[in-house]
Amino acid sequence: MYKFLFKISLLSFTVVSSAQAAVDSYRFAHVTIATPWYIFIFLLMGVFAPFVLMAVLAWRVAISKSARETSGTAHNPSVK
C-alpha cells in the first residue's frame, strides 16, 4: 500500500514540476544587455588561459634549463 502511495505522489510531483517549469521557462532564459559581455568574458578566459599557462611553463623551463647549464659548465669546463 505504501509503495503504491509513494509511486502516486512521485508521479504527481513530476507532473506538477514539469507544468511549473513550462510556465516559468522564460525565467531561466532571461537575456539582458549584459549577457553578451558575460559570454565574451567567459570565452576570453577559456581562450587565453591555455596561452597564459603555456607562457608560464615555458618561462619556468627556460629558467631551470639556464640554471642547469650554468651549474653544468662550472663542473665541466669542456662544455660550451
C-alpha positions in Angstrom: 0.0 0.0 0.0 2.8 2.4 0.9 4.7 1.7 -2.3 1.6 2.5 -4.3 1.1 5.8 -2.5 4.8 6.6 -3.0 4.5 6.0 -6.7 1.4 8.1 -7.0 2.9 11.0 -5.1 6.1 10.8 -7.1 4.2 10.8 -10.4 2.1 13.8 -9.3 5.2 15.6 -8.2 6.9 15.2 -11.6 3.7 16.3 -13.4 3.4 19.4 -11.3 7.0 20.3 -11.5 7.1 19.9 -15.3 4.0 22.0 -15.6 5.6 24.7 -13.4 8.8 24.6 -15.4 6.8 25.1 -18.6 5.1 28.2 -17.1 8.4 29.6 -15.8 10.6 28.6 -18.7 11.5 32.1 -19.7 12.6 33.0 -16.2 15.8 30.9 -16.8 16.5 32.3 -20.3 16.3 35.9 -19.3 18.7 37.9 -21.6 19.8 41.4 -20.8 22.3 43.8 -22.3 25.0 42.4 -20.1 24.6 38.8 -21.3 26.9 39.2 -24.4 29.6 40.7 -22.1 29.3 37.7 -19.7 29.7 35.3 -22.7 32.6 37.4 -24.0 34.4 37.3 -20.7 33.8 33.6 -20.2 35.1 32.8 -23.7 38.1 35.2 -23.2 39.1 33.3 -20.1 38.7 30.0 -21.8 40.7 31.0 -24.9 43.5 32.9 -23.2 44.0 30.6 -20.1 46.0 28.0 -22.1 48.2 30.7 -23.6 49.0 32.1 -20.1 49.7 28.6 -18.8 51.9 27.9 -21.8 53.9 31.1 -21.2 54.4 30.4 -17.5 55.5 26.8 -18.2 57.9 27.9 -21.0 59.4 30.6 -18.7 59.8 28.0 -15.9 61.5 25.5 -18.2 63.8 28.2 -19.6 64.9 29.3 -16.1 65.5 25.7 -15.0 67.4 24.9 -18.2 69.5 28.1 -17.7 70.3 27.1 -14.1 71.3 23.5 -15.2 73.6 24.9 -18.0 75.2 27.3 -15.5 75.8 24.6 -12.9 77.0 22.1 -15.6 79.6 24.4 -17.0 81.1 25.1 -13.6 81.8 21.4 -13.1 82.8 20.5 -16.6 84.9 23.3 -18.3 84.9 21.5 -21.7 81.1 22.0 -22.2 80.4 25.2 -24.0 
